[in-house]
Amino acid sequence: MRYFSLHHYSPKIGFREAVIQGLAPDKGLYFPEIIAPLDSDFFDSIETLSDYQIAFEAIRQFVGDEIPEHELKNIINETLSFDFPIIEIEKDVYSLELFHGPTMAFKDVGARFMARCLGYFNRERTHARNTVLVATSGDTGGAVASGFLGVPGVDVVILYPNGKVSDIQERQLTTLGQNITALRVDGVFDDCQDMVKQAFLDKDLQHLNLTSANSINIARWLPQMFYFFFAYKQLKKSRKPMVVSCPSGNFGNICAGILAKKLGLPISRFVAATNANDTVPRFLENWKYEPKASVQTLSNAMDVGNPSNFIRIRELYGDDKATFEKEFSSYAFSDAETRQAMKSVYGNSGYVLEPHGAVAYLGLKKELEKHPESIGVLLETAHPVKFIDVVEDVLDFTPQIPDQISSIIDKQKVFSNISSYEELKTLLLNKK
Ligand SMILES: *Cc1c(COP(=O)(O)O)cnc(C)c1O
């Protein structure tokens, strides 16, 4: 399998190179050259297959022969070492819970898969040691830290804005040690992101083989397809058309779902639900892509003004309005609506949605009004405990603290403070 850059000025490369580079040299996102649908037999018997088997079939063509079959199976088995239950919260409305991994957010799957792929390439010594450099506004940092912990040949440096991530999120990225370094930045998320971008362009740092671990990296993006297969496997017996609603920020998750459909997965419609950061809903209305500076909301993992993966969705739909409209909707919701949805679902069913799941719920309900013959799935991307302040405030209820979280609550935070790019650079040059 080869990948091309969506800017079309870089050479085509294989899976390994694309994972190591992250972004193409022309700054475009990598995209698979061929997407071959799976056999109909696979979908006919999907309910008899394990999650591991399904994941392997879904991703094998994208990895090609660059990781041997038995190694790829190992990577998948280690990546998916937790459950993905689907819970009916109303008639024909289901929540697919993607938060049972080590950091309790859906980014665990992508981070674990990418870390293990890089670990494999290092084991084979097919490239030099590298440094994963990421800026995080919350969930990415924890998932990347946990996913990459102890992976041979990979150093991880995480930048996060002082005072802008929750206490739990900060602990998840500052208490691990080993190959994980946390840097607390005097500034906001955009300052962290700017420093990371500057480092990628800095010739003095080239020998560190910097790579990113955001969903622009194909090894973080592609495994998110699995969720959509798992949902279908569990709901196939209903025999109704399936609508899936994703709470969307950088649009990596929903983009993976659309790719799954290209492989033949029978999903009838996708809903990209957003908060006030409504660049995509506005695009669908007037067909003009006009990114805006992000605004802060309750569902802060989706506070993105210029979603990085949307370009991949445009590619998948041939940038054609009619093709988009056939299966894709996108709606924006306010914080007030999000709170109201959390309350009404909790009141009616006792089910606790955190703010991202609540936005997805709102999008799903809106779509099901137009397609009442369908069954609906929302992706619940984080455990309520990760947004405990909002959940307690809105629902007047304290979720039980799961083991993954209680085990880090008393651990010492270890980080360095930085306030400028020069300090970041000095730190990177003096590492090890
Ligand atoms: C990252 C994140 C999202 C958004 O996912 P994208 O793939 O960027 O659209 C939604 N919910 C939570 C909890 C997240 O951490």
Residues whose N, C-alpha, C, O or C-beta is under 5 A from the ligand:
A	BS01	LIG	A105 D139 P247 S248 G249 N250 F251 G252 N253 A301 H356 T381 A382
